[in-house]
Amino acid sequence: MKIDEVTFEIDSGLDVADVLALYRSAGWWEEGDDESAIPDILAGSWAVCAVRSQGRLIGMGRVLSDGRSDAYIQDIVVLSEFRGQGIGAQLVCFLRDHCVRQGLRWIGLVAEPGTQDFYERLGFRPLVGFIPMRLKQEH
């Protein structure tokens, strides 16, 4: 869907149903997952950027940080019908620039396979010599 005006703003008071729709559109949230976790996810974020068109939430992204040393950008998502218009790139740049304005100098993210070129165009580089790790939990 072609849009004329998009706004980007830091906003931690997003509607749970709107965030859930974004997460589901990205395949990150399935039916039956606990929706009550979303307010905690948002509250635990250092910054949340809402992307709106005509008042509708069409995208969002989050930053995890202590606000002093480093920051991790994550959960970059734009509804599928609004993709391909540069909104995701603007969203990443908005969050990146917000972190820089707040004095954070180490800003990272974990990119999904196939997205490296996208993030490199926005100034990010692979962490050579580092391996992302995740705790393996037994259920």
N, C-alpha and C positions, 0 to 999 in steps of 0.2 A: 504494500500500500504506500503510495507516494504521499509524503507529508510536507507541509510548508514550514511549520514552526515546532521546534522541539526545545524543551527546557531541561536543564541539568541543575539540580540543587541538592545540597546535603540535607537529608531528611530522615530521621530515625523513627518517625511515627507512621510508617507505611501500614496500610491495611493488610492484615494477614491473608485475606482471600486474594488480593492482588499479587502479593509475593508468591503465594502458592501457585497461582496461574503461571507466573514467570518460571518458577522452578520446574513445574510440570512440563512446560513447553520445552525446557532444556533437557528433560529426561532425568532430572535430579531428584524428583519426588514422585513416589508412586501412590496409588490408591491404598489406603490402609496405613500409610506412614503417619506418625504422630504430628498433627498440625499444631499442637500446643507448643512445640519446640520453636516455632518461628519467632515469636516475640523475644525469646531468649537469644536466638541467633542474631537478631537485629540489635538487641540491647548490648550484646557482647562485642559488637563491632565498634571500632574506633570512629569510623565514618561509613555512612551509607549514602550513596548517591541515587536519587530517584530521577528517572528520565520520563518526561511526560509529553504527550501531544494532546492538545485540547482537553487537558485535565485528566486524561487517562494514563495510567502507569503502563509504559510500553517497554521499559527496561530498568535495570538497576545493577549496581555493583557495590562491593563492600571492601573495606580496608581493615585488617587486623593489625593493631599496633599498641605499644605502650605510650605513644605520643612523644617519645623522646629519642629513641635510637633507630629503630627500623620499622618497616611496614611491609605488609603482604597484601597485595591486591587479589581479590578472589570473587567468585560468583558473578562474573560479568555475563549478563544475559540481556538479550533484546528479543521481543516477540518475533516469531518467524516472518510474519507479514510485513515487518518493518526493517528486516535485514537487507543488506546490500546497498544501504544509503549512507554508510559512514558513521552511523550512530554508535556502534560498538567502539570504533576508534576514538570518537569524541568522548565517550564515557571513560575509557581508559585514560585518555589525556587529562580529562577533568580530575579524576582521582589522583593521578600522578602529580599534577600541578598543585592540587590541594595539599598533598603530602609535602612537597617541596616548600610551599609557602609556610607550612607549619614547622619548618626546620629539619624535616627528616631527610636524610641523605642516602640511606640504604633502603631501596624500594624494590621488592621482588615479587614474583608470582610464579606459579607452576602452570605451564602451558600444556594444553592437550596436544596430542600428536597431530601434526598437520597445521598447527597455528603459529609455528615459530616465525615464519616470514611476517605475518601480521604484527606480532609483538616487536620484532626487530625494526619494522618501519616506525614504531612508536618510541624507539630508543632503548629497548630492552635487549640484553645479550645473554647467551647461554652462560651458566656458571661452570666454566671449565674446571675440571678437577673436583667437582662436587657431585654427589649422587643424592637425589631426593629419596628420603626414607619415610616409611609409614609403619606404625606399630601394627603387627599382625595380632588380631584378637580372635580368640576361640569363642564360639557362641555356645 
